[in-house]
């Protein structure tokens, strides 16, 4: 049994769950079992100096440990954390607390804190993640302490335009970023938090007691560095911790909400005007017809009136239908359900068809139309119905705002296998400041506008879905306007495509289309190849070769199966012809 000087009891120290090392006259006097096992202290540890003693310890920085334990200048108790090596080679952390028992005796309390350090590291990591999350929030987050800016999110820099240095300079003026008409309200709120402390409403001595107020919400505007304003919904809460008054809050940018509200208002205003036009026309024709009937007319006159009335009804109902369809398409775009079903077609007949429907509107606005397009096919991957809708919107807009002027439509091939369609008018044009808003729904810039601004938006959407580019240019008011559309050409004219009497694409194009990266193009090409193989005996062998290549090399099982079905059918037809002959 180990005998120790009073008041120490070796049996009692050995039963303690923590490591204990007793120092006597700055030398190791005794180490309990826990300390010897955890720190690998040798049995012959007595009377070792601190410097000698630490050499047996599995610590990462022994010299520093010795200086810390023996430094009499540091007030006791002295507490420090050290990294130690475990028998298996891994590392852990220990905490050493030095307490003075008497003039001659010091006590070292040693604890393993590996798990505690891991928890602390995890908390630090989570705190950093939360800090980054809040800092990068698109909303304005802030904390005021005793009326001074203590922390803010990056939105103050990114959206308001201030630098960190500028915010630091103004931190004692926490309302500098609030619009002048709202500053007084925010300043009064901050002053109230400080007054609560001064008047004793919150006890300064209750450091561990928290008083939290409910969130207060108000709508205000923030002032950007460049003078512009951002509408926000601010929610703030007062938090008292002892003699510190904290105001924490979040301000949500209401700009998207305001834009949506303005858009809805514009829609209601413009739709009222737009829908009224065809309805008023219908009412006018009907009233005129009834008035003539009342005054008495011949059967021939009645027939002419009825014919005119039906024509007017058809025209105006068609206009109403177009508006409703455009609105449905806008909704589809917003919900991500606006789709284009693409197939290989010649683009030239589509442009011709769009132009053919302009006769009435050309006469109405007395516009001269100049057309320039090729007779050779320009084959693209296209949704015919959607493209017709887009082109008609573009052409009709040009005519509508070019009364008594000229509209030029041209179709050409540009470099890099691009089809370029231009529609140039001599109409009212668009001011430079308004060009950036072109293509937004419900936007119109002319008092004579009779549409909702949907046409250009939908046309741009259709062109984009076709992999094309849509651009509008104007030199300004009364300087006319030009719309340019670029679309990818699937097969350039120099390939000398074969076109039959009906304008459908034949083998030369289909052979190349069957290797396209676009699934829809390949499917359509194979279907047309299969159909041609069943109808054109002279090219069956060539088509079978193409289909065989697809069956062996195409990556898509559905396409391989489709090619295989046509291959079998054509092969059967070929064998029948051979046996018949």
C-alpha positions as CSV (number, residue, x, y, z in Angstrom):
1,X,0.0,0.0,0.0
2,X,1.3,3.4,-1.0
3,X,1.7,5.8,2.0
4,X,1.3,9.5,1.2
5,X,1.6,12.6,3.3
6,X,-1.6,14.0,4.8
7,X,-4.1,15.0,3.6
8,X,-3.6,12.7,0.6
9,X,-5.0,9.1,0.6
10,X,-3.7,6.9,-2.2
11,X,-6.7,4.5,-2.0
12,X,-9.1,7.4,-2.4
13,X,-7.2,8.9,-5.3
14,X,-7.0,5.6,-7.1
15,X,-10.7,5.2,-7.0
16,X,-11.4,8.5,-8.7
17,X,-12.6,8.3,-12.4
18,X,-10.3,11.2,-13.4
19,X,-6.5,11.2,-13.6
20,X,-4.8,12.8,-10.6
21,X,-1.2,13.9,-10.4
22,X,0.1,15.4,-7.1
23,X,3.2,17.7,-7.3
24,X,5.3,18.3,-4.2
25,X,7.9,21.1,-4.4
26,X,7.4,21.2,-8.2
27,X,8.2,17.5,-8.5
28,X,5.9,14.5,-9.2
29,X,4.9,13.1,-5.9
30,X,2.1,10.7,-6.9
31,X,0.0,9.7,-10.0
32,X,-3.2,7.7,-9.5
33,X,-4.0,4.6,-11.5
34,X,-6.2,6.5,-14.0
35,X,-3.4,9.0,-14.8
36,X,-0.7,6.3,-15.2
37,X,-2.9,4.3,-17.6
38,X,-4.1,7.2,-19.6
39,X,-0.9,9.1,-19.8
40,X,1.5,6.2,-19.9
41,X,3.3,7.4,-16.7
42,X,6.0,4.9,-15.6
43,X,5.9,3.3,-12.1
44,X,9.2,5.1,-11.2
45,X,7.6,8.5,-11.6
46,X,8.2,9.9,-8.1
47,X,10.6,12.8,-7.6
48,X,10.7,13.6,-11.3
49,X,10.8,17.3,-12.2
50,X,8.0,18.6,-14.4
51,X,10.4,18.8,-17.3
52,X,11.5,15.1,-16.8
53,X,7.9,14.0,-16.1
54,X,6.5,15.3,-19.4
55,X,9.0,13.3,-21.4
56,X,7.0,10.2,-20.4
57,X,3.7,11.8,-21.4
58,X,2.1,11.0,-24.8
59,X,1.5,14.7,-25.5
60,X,2.0,16.5,-28.8
61,X,3.8,19.5,-27.3
62,X,5.6,18.4,-24.1
63,X,7.7,21.5,-23.6
64,X,4.8,23.9,-23.7
65,X,2.9,21.6,-21.3
66,X,5.8,21.8,-18.8
67,X,5.9,25.6,-19.1
68,X,2.2,25.9,-18.6
69,X,2.1,23.7,-15.5
70,X,5.2,25.2,-13.8
71,X,4.5,28.8,-14.7
72,X,3.9,30.5,-11.3
73,X,3.0,33.8,-13.0
74,X,-0.3,32.4,-14.2
75,X,-3.0,32.7,-11.5
76,X,-4.4,29.4,-10.3
77,X,-6.4,27.4,-11.1
78,X,-4.7,27.1,-14.6
79,X,-6.7,25.1,-17.2
80,X,-5.5,24.0,-20.6
81,X,-6.3,21.5,-23.4
82,X,-3.8,19.2,-25.0
83,X,-3.6,16.7,-27.8
84,X,-2.4,13.3,-26.7
85,X,-1.5,10.1,-28.5
86,X,-3.4,6.9,-27.8
87,X,-1.8,3.4,-27.7
88,X,-3.3,2.6,-31.1
89,X,-1.6,5.6,-32.7
90,X,-4.8,7.8,-32.9
91,X,-5.1,11.1,-31.1
92,X,-7.4,12.4,-28.5
93,X,-7.7,15.5,-26.3
94,X,-7.1,15.9,-22.6
95,X,-7.9,18.8,-20.3
96,X,-5.4,19.6,-17.5
97,X,-6.4,21.7,-14.5
98,X,-3.7,22.8,-12.1
99,X,-4.8,23.8,-8.5
100,X,-2.7,24.8,-5.6
101,X,-3.3,22.8,-2.4
102,X,-0.6,24.5,-0.3
103,X,2.7,26.1,-0.6
104,X,4.4,22.8,-1.3
105,X,1.6,20.8,-3.0
106,X,-0.1,21.3,-6.4
107,X,-2.8,19.1,-7.9
108,X,-3.2,18.2,-11.6
109,X,-6.7,17.1,-12.6
110,X,-6.6,15.3,-15.9
111,X,-9.7,14.5,-18.0
112,X,-10.2,12.9,-21.4
113,X,-12.3,15.4,-23.5
114,X,-12.1,13.8,-26.9
115,X,-15.8,13.4,-27.3
116,X,-16.3,17.0,-26.0
117,X,-13.9,18.3,-28.5
118,X,-15.6,16.4,-31.3
119,X,-19.0,17.9,-30.2
120,X,-17.4,21.3,-30.2
121,X,-15.9,20.8,-33.7
122,X,-19.3,19.6,-34.9
123,X,-21.0,22.7,-33.4
124,X,-18.4,25.0,-34.9
125,X,-19.0,23.4,-38.3
126,X,-22.8,23.7,-38.0
127,X,-22.4,27.2,-36.8
128,X,-20.3,28.0,-39.8
129,X,-22.9,26.4,-42.1
130,X,-25.7,28.4,-40.5
131,X,-23.6,31.5,-40.7
132,X,-23.0,31.0,-44.4
133,X,-26.6,30.1,-45.0
134,X,-27.9,33.2,-43.4
135,X,-25.1,35.4,-44.9
136,X,-26.0,34.3,-48.4
137,X,-29.7,34.6,-47.9
138,X,-31.4,36.6,-50.7
139,X,-33.3,38.4,-47.9
140,X,-32.0,41.2,-45.7
141,X,-31.1,39.8,-42.3
142,X,-29.6,41.9,-39.6
143,X,-28.8,42.2,-35.9
144,X,-28.6,45.5,-33.9
145,X,-27.0,45.6,-30.5
146,X,-27.9,48.6,-28.3
147,X,-28.8,50.5,-31.5
148,X,-25.6,49.6,-33.4
149,X,-25.3,47.4,-36.5
150,X,-23.7,44.2,-35.3
151,X,-24.3,41.8,-38.2
152,X,-25.9,41.8,-41.6
153,X,-26.3,39.5,-44.6
154,X,-24.7,39.8,-47.9
155,X,-27.9,41.2,-49.4
156,X,-27.1,44.6,-48.0
157,X,-24.0,44.6,-50.1
158,X,-25.3,42.8,-53.2
159,X,-28.7,44.5,-53.5
160,X,-28.2,47.9,-51.8
161,X,-24.7,48.5,-53.4
162,X,-22.8,49.4,-50.2
163,X,-19.4,48.1,-49.4
164,X,-18.5,46.5,-46.1
165,X,-16.4,49.6,-45.3
166,X,-19.3,51.9,-46.0
167,X,-21.6,49.9,-43.7
168,X,-18.9,49.8,-41.0
169,X,-18.6,53.6,-41.1
170,X,-22.4,53.9,-40.8
171,X,-23.0,51.3,-38.1
172,X,-23.8,53.9,-35.5
173,X,-26.5,55.2,-37.9
174,X,-28.5,52.0,-38.3
175,X,-31.3,53.6,-40.3
176,X,-29.1,55.0,-43.1
177,X,-30.3,52.3,-45.6
178,X,-34.0,53.0,-44.8
179,X,-35.9,55.5,-47.0
180,X,-36.3,59.0,-45.3
181,X,-40.1,58.7,-44.8
182,X,-39.6,55.4,-42.9
183,X,-36.5,56.2,-40.8
184,X,-38.4,57.9,-37.9
185,X,-40.4,54.7,-37.3
186,X,-37.4,52.5,-37.2
187,X,-35.4,54.9,-35.1
188,X,-38.2,55.1,-32.6
189,X,-38.3,51.3,-32.3
190,X,-34.5,51.2,-31.7
191,X,-34.8,54.0,-29.1
192,X,-37.6,52.1,-27.3
193,X,-35.3,49.1,-26.8
194,X,-32.6,51.3,-25.2
195,X,-35.2,53.2,-23.1
196,X,-36.4,49.9,-21.7
197,X,-33.0,49.3,-20.2
198,X,-32.5,52.9,-19.0
199,X,-35.9,53.0,-17.3
200,X,-35.4,49.7,-15.6
201,X,-38.1,47.8,-17.5
202,X,-35.4,45.2,-18.1
203,X,-33.2,44.5,-15.1
204,X,-29.5,45.0,-16.2
205,X,-28.4,42.6,-13.4
206,X,-30.3,39.6,-14.8
207,X,-27.6,38.7,-17.2
208,X,-28.9,35.1,-17.6
209,X,-32.6,36.2,-18.0
210,X,-33.9,36.7,-21.5
211,X,-36.9,38.9,-22.4
212,X,-38.2,38.4,-25.9
213,X,-40.8,40.5,-27.6
214,X,-43.1,39.2,-30.3
215,X,-42.3,39.9,-33.9
216,X,-43.5,43.2,-35.3
217,X,-44.1,43.5,-39.0
218,X,-44.3,46.6,-41.2
219,X,-43.8,47.5,-44.9
220,X,-41.2,50.0,-45.8
221,X,-38.6,50.9,-48.5
222,X,-34.8,50.5,-48.4
223,X,-32.6,53.1,-50.0
224,X,-29.9,51.8,-52.4
225,X,-26.6,53.6,-52.8
226,X,-27.6,54.7,-56.3
227,X,-30.8,56.3,-55.0
228,X,-33.2,53.6,-56.2
229,X,-35.6,51.9,-53.7
230,X,-36.4,48.3,-52.8
231,X,-39.8,47.6,-51.2
232,X,-39.5,45.2,-48.3
233,X,-41.7,43.5,-45.6
234,X,-39.7,43.9,-42.4
235,X,-40.2,41.7,-39.4
236,X,-38.3,42.6,-36.2
237,X,-38.0,41.3,-32.7
238,X,-36.5,42.7,-29.5
239,X,-34.3,40.5,-27.4
240,X,-32.9,41.5,-24.0
241,X,-29.9,39.7,-22.5
242,X,-28.9,41.4,-19.4
243,X,-27.8,45.0,-20.3
244,X,-27.7,44.3,-24.0
245,X,-30.7,45.2,-26.1
246,X,-30.8,43.2,-29.4
247,X,-33.0,43.8,-32.3
248,X,-33.0,41.0,-34.9
249,X,-35.0,40.9,-38.0
250,X,-35.5,40.0,-41.6
251,X,-36.6,42.1,-44.5
252,X,-38.1,40.3,-47.5
253,X,-37.7,41.9,-50.9
254,X,-41.2,42.6,-52.3
255,X,-40.0,43.6,-55.7
256,X,-41.2,40.4,-57.4
257,X,-44.5,40.7,-55.6
258,X,-44.9,44.3,-56.7
259,X,-44.0,43.4,-60.3
260,X,-46.6,40.6,-60.3
261,X,-49.2,43.0,-58.8
262,X,-48.4,45.6,-61.5
263,X,-48.5,43.0,-64.2
264,X,-51.9,41.8,-63.0
265,X,-53.1,45.4,-63.0
266,X,-51.7,46.0,-66.5
267,X,-53.3,42.8,-67.6
268,X,-56.7,43.8,-66.3
269,X,-56.4,47.3,-67.9
270,X,-55.1,46.1,-71.2
271,X,-57.4,43.1,-71.5
272,X,-60.4,45.4,-70.8
273,X,-59.3,47.6,-73.8
274,X,-58.3,44.7,-76.0
275,X,-61.4,42.6,-75.4
276,X,-63.7,45.6,-75.8
277,X,-62.5,46.3,-79.4
278,X,-63.9,43.1,-81.0
279,X,-66.9,43.1,-78.7
280,X,-67.7,46.7,-79.6
281,X,-67.3,45.9,-83.3
282,X,-69.8,43.0,-83.0
283,X,-72.2,45.3,-81.1
284,X,-71.8,48.0,-83.8
285,X,-72.5,45.7,-86.7
286,X,-75.4,44.1,-84.9
287,X,-76.9,47.6,-84.1
288,X,-76.4,48.8,-87.6
289,X,-78.1,45.6,-89.0
290,X,-81.1,46.1,-86.6
291,X,-81.5,49.8,-87.5
292,X,-81.7,49.0,-91.2
293,X,-84.3,46.3,-90.6
294,X,-86.4,48.8,-88.6
295,X,-86.3,51.3,-91.5
296,X,-87.1,48.7,-94.1
297,X,-84.8,47.2,-96.7
298,X,-85.1,45.1,-99.8
299,X,-84.3,41.4,-99.8
300,X,-81.1,42.0,-101.8
301,X,-80.0,44.7,-99.3
302,X,-80.8,42.4,-96.4
303,X,-78.7,39.6,-98.0
304,X,-75.8,41.9,-98.3
305,X,-76.1,43.2,-94.7
306,X,-76.3,39.6,-93.4
307,X,-73.3,38.6,-95.4
308,X,-71.3,41.6,-94.0
309,X,-72.6,40.8,-90.5
310,X,-71.5,37.2,-90.7
311,X,-68.1,38.3,-92.1
312,X,-67.6,40.8,-89.2
313,X,-68.7,38.2,-86.7
314,X,-66.3,35.7,-88.0
315,X,-63.4,38.2,-88.0
316,X,-64.0,39.5,-84.5
317,X,-64.7,36.1,-83.0
318,X,-61.4,34.9,-84.5
319,X,-59.7,37.8,-82.8
320,X,-61.3,36.9,-79.5
321,X,-60.2,33.3,-80.0
322,X,-56.7,34.4,-80.7
323,X,-56.6,36.4,-77.4
324,X,-58.0,33.6,-75.4
325,X,-55.5,31.1,-76.9
326,X,-52.6,33.5,-76.2
327,X,-53.7,33.7,-72.6
328,X,-53.8,29.9,-72.4
329,X,-50.3,29.7,-73.9
330,X,-49.0,32.3,-71.4
331,X,-50.4,30.1,-68.6
332,X,-48.7,27.0,-70.1
333,X,-45.4,28.8,-70.3
334,X,-45.7,29.9,-66.7
335,X,-46.4,26.3,-65.6
336,X,-43.7,24.8,-67.8
337,X,-46.2,23.0,-69.9
338,X,-45.7,24.9,-73.2
339,X,-44.3,22.3,-75.6
340,X,-43.3,22.2,-79.2
341,X,-43.5,19.0,-81.2
342,X,-40.7,19.1,-83.7
343,X,-40.6,17.4,-87.1
344,X,-38.4,17.9,-90.2
345,X,-40.1,20.3,-92.6
346,X,-39.3,22.9,-95.2
347,X,-39.5,26.3,-93.6
348,X,-40.3,28.3,-96.8
349,X,-43.9,27.0,-97.1
350,X,-44.5,27.8,-93.5
351,X,-43.4,31.4,-94.0
352,X,-45.6,31.6,-97.2
353,X,-48.6,30.3,-95.3
354,X,-48.1,32.9,-92.5
355,X,-48.0,35.6,-95.1
356,X,-51.1,34.3,-97.0
357,X,-53.2,35.1,-94.0
358,X,-52.3,38.8,-93.9
359,X,-54.5,40.1,-96.8
360,X,-57.2,41.6,-94.6
361,X,-54.9,43.3,-92.1
362,X,-52.7,44.7,-95.0
363,X,-55.8,46.3,-96.6
364,X,-57.1,47.6,-93.2
365,X,-53.8,49.4,-92.3
366,X,-52.9,50.2,-96.0
367,X,-49.5,48.7,-95.7
368,X,-47.3,47.7,-98.7
369,X,-45.7,44.2,-98.2
370,X,-42.3,43.4,-99.8
371,X,-41.4,39.7,-99.8
372,X,-38.0,38.1,-100.5
373,X,-37.6,34.3,-100.0
374,X,-36.0,31.5,-101.9
375,X,-37.5,28.8,-104.0
376,X,-35.1,26.1,-102.7
377,X,-36.1,24.3,-99.5
378,X,-34.8,25.4,-96.1
379,X,-35.3,22.3,-94.0
380,X,-35.5,22.8,-90.2
381,X,-36.8,20.9,-87.2
382,X,-40.1,22.6,-86.5
383,X,-43.5,22.6,-84.9
384,X,-45.6,23.9,-87.9
385,X,-48.6,25.1,-85.8
386,X,-46.5,26.9,-83.2
387,X,-44.2,28.4,-85.8
388,X,-47.2,29.7,-87.8
389,X,-48.6,31.3,-84.6
390,X,-45.2,33.0,-83.9
391,X,-44.7,34.3,-87.5
392,X,-48.3,35.6,-87.7
393,X,-47.9,37.5,-84.4
394,X,-44.6,39.0,-85.7
395,X,-46.0,40.0,-89.1
396,X,-49.3,41.3,-87.7
397,X,-47.5,43.5,-85.1
398,X,-45.3,45.0,-87.8
399,X,-48.3,45.8,-90.0
400,X,-50.4,47.1,-87.1
401,X,-47.8,49.7,-86.1
402,X,-46.9,50.7,-89.7
403,X,-50.1,52.3,-91.0
404,X,-49.6,53.6,-94.6
405,X,-46.0,52.3,-94.6
406,X,-44.0,49.3,-95.8
407,X,-43.1,46.0,-94.3
408,X,-40.3,43.9,-95.7
409,X,-40.0,40.2,-95.0
410,X,-36.8,38.4,-96.1
411,X,-35.5,34.8,-95.7
412,X,-31.9,34.0,-96.3
413,X,-29.1,31.6,-95.3
414,X,-26.4,33.0,-93.0
415,X,-23.0,31.5,-92.1
416,X,-22.7,28.4,-90.0
417,X,-25.9,26.9,-91.5
418,X,-28.3,29.4,-90.0
419,X,-31.7,30.4,-91.5
420,X,-32.3,34.2,-90.9
421,X,-35.8,35.6,-91.2
422,X,-36.1,39.4,-91.0
423,X,-39.3,41.5,-90.7
424,X,-38.5,45.2,-91.1
425,X,-41.1,48.0,-91.0
426,X,-41.3,51.7,-91.3
427,X,-43.7,52.2,-88.4
428,X,-43.7,53.9,-85.0
429,X,-40.6,52.2,-83.7
430,X,-39.6,51.7,-80.1
431,X,-37.7,54.1,-77.8
432,X,-34.3,52.8,-76.6
433,X,-35.4,52.7,-72.9
434,X,-38.3,50.4,-73.8
435,X,-36.3,47.9,-75.9
436,X,-35.3,45.9,-72.8
437,X,-38.9,45.2,-71.9
438,X,-39.8,43.8,-75.3
439,X,-40.9,40.2,-75.0
440,X,-42.5,40.7,-71.6
441,X,-46.2,39.7,-71.4
442,X,-48.8,42.6,-71.1
443,X,-46.2,45.2,-72.1
444,X,-47.2,47.7,-74.8
445,X,-45.7,51.1,-75.6
446,X,-48.2,52.7,-78.0
447,X,-51.5,54.4,-77.2
448,X,-52.9,52.7,-80.3
449,X,-52.0,49.2,-79.1
450,X,-54.9,46.9,-79.4
451,X,-53.2,43.7,-78.1
452,X,-52.0,42.6,-74.7
453,X,-48.3,42.4,-75.7
454,X,-48.7,38.6,-75.7
455,X,-47.8,38.1,-79.3
456,X,-44.1,39.0,-79.0
457,X,-43.7,37.1,-75.8
458,X,-45.1,33.9,-77.3
459,X,-43.2,34.3,-80.5
460,X,-40.0,34.7,-78.6
461,X,-40.9,31.6,-76.5
462,X,-41.6,29.5,-79.7
463,X,-38.3,30.6,-81.4
464,X,-36.3,29.8,-78.2
465,X,-37.9,26.3,-78.0
466,X,-36.8,25.7,-81.6
467,X,-33.2,26.4,-80.6
468,X,-33.3,29.8,-82.3
469,X,-32.5,33.4,-81.5
470,X,-35.0,36.3,-81.4
471,X,-34.0,39.9,-81.5
472,X,-35.8,43.3,-82.0
473,X,-34.0,46.4,-83.0
474,X,-35.2,50.0,-83.4
475,X,-33.5,53.4,-83.7
476,X,-36.2,55.0,-81.7
477,X,-39.7,56.5,-82.0
478,X,-40.9,56.8,-85.6
479,X,-37.8,55.1,-86.8
480,X,-39.3,51.7,-87.6
481,X,-38.5,48.4,-86.2
482,X,-36.8,45.1,-87.3
483,X,-37.3,41.6,-85.9
484,X,-34.6,39.1,-86.6
485,X,-35.0,35.4,-86.2
486,X,-32.2,32.9,-86.5
487,X,-33.0,29.2,-86.7
488,X,-30.7,26.2,-87.1
489,X,-30.7,24.7,-90.6
490,X,-30.9,20.9,-90.5
491,X,-29.6,20.2,-94.0
492,X,-27.9,23.0,-96.1
493,X,-29.2,23.7,-99.7
494,X,-25.9,22.5,-101.2
495,X,-26.8,19.0,-100.2
496,X,-29.3,19.0,-103.1
497,X,-32.3,17.5,-101.3
498,X,-34.8,15.5,-103.2
499,X,-38.3,16.9,-102.9
500,X,-41.3,15.2,-104.5
501,X,-44.4,16.9,-106.0
502,X,-46.0,17.2,-102.6
503,X,-43.0,18.9,-101.0
504,X,-42.2,16.0,-98.7
505,X,-38.5,15.2,-98.0
506,X,-37.1,12.1,-99.6
507,X,-34.2,9.7,-99.1
508,X,-31.2,12.0,-99.3
509,X,-32.4,14.0,-96.4
510,X,-33.8,11.1,-94.4
511,X,-30.5,9.2,-94.5
512,X,-28.8,12.1,-92.8
513,X,-31.7,12.8,-90.4
514,X,-31.7,9.2,-89.2
515,X,-28.3,9.9,-87.6
516,X,-29.4,13.1,-85.8
517,X,-28.8,13.4,-82.1
518,X,-32.4,14.6,-81.7
519,X,-34.6,11.6,-80.8
520,X,-37.7,13.2,-82.4
521,X,-35.9,13.8,-85.7
522,X,-34.6,10.2,-85.8
523,X,-38.0,8.8,-85.1
524,X,-39.6,10.9,-87.8
525,X,-36.9,10.1,-90.3
526,X,-37.2,6.4,-89.8
527,X,-41.0,6.5,-90.2
528,X,-40.6,8.3,-93.5
529,X,-37.8,6.0,-94.6
530,X,-40.0,3.0,-93.8
531,X,-42.9,4.5,-95.7
532,X,-40.7,5.3,-98.7
533,X,-39.3,1.8,-98.7
534,X,-42.7,0.3,-98.9
535,X,-43.8,2.6,-101.8
536,X,-40.6,3.1,-103.9
537,X,-39.4,-0.3,-105.3
538,X,-36.3,1.2,-107.0
539,X,-34.8,2.4,-103.7
540,X,-35.7,-0.5,-101.4
541,X,-32.2,-1.9,-101.3
542,X,-30.7,1.4,-100.4
543,X,-33.3,2.0,-97.6
544,X,-32.8,-1.5,-96.2
545,X,-29.1,-0.8,-95.9
546,X,-29.8,2.4,-93.9
547,X,-32.3,0.6,-91.7
548,X,-29.9,-2.2,-91.1
549,X,-27.2,0.3,-89.9
550,X,-29.7,1.9,-87.5
551,X,-30.7,-1.5,-86.1
552,X,-27.0,-2.3,-85.4
553,X,-25.8,1.0,-84.1
554,X,-28.6,3.2,-82.7
555,X,-28.4,3.6,-78.9
556,X,-32.2,3.8,-78.4
557,X,-34.2,0.5,-78.2
558,X,-37.4,2.1,-79.4
559,X,-35.8,3.4,-82.5
560,X,-34.0,0.1,-83.1
561,X,-37.4,-1.7,-82.8
562,X,-39.1,0.8,-85.2
563,X,-36.3,0.4,-87.8
564,X,-36.5,-3.4,-87.3
565,X,-40.2,-3.5,-88.0
566,X,-39.9,-1.5,-91.2
567,X,-36.9,-3.6,-92.2
568,X,-39.0,-6.8,-91.9
569,X,-41.9,-5.3,-93.8
570,X,-39.8,-4.0,-96.6
571,X,-37.8,-7.3,-96.8
572,X,-41.1,-9.2,-97.0
573,X,-42.3,-7.0,-99.8
574,X,-39.0,-7.4,-101.7
575,X,-39.2,-11.2,-101.4
576,X,-42.8,-11.2,-102.6
577,X,-41.8,-9.2,-105.7
578,X,-38.9,-11.6,-106.4
579,X,-41.1,-14.7,-106.1
580,X,-43.8,-13.1,-108.3
581,X,-41.3,-12.2,-111.0
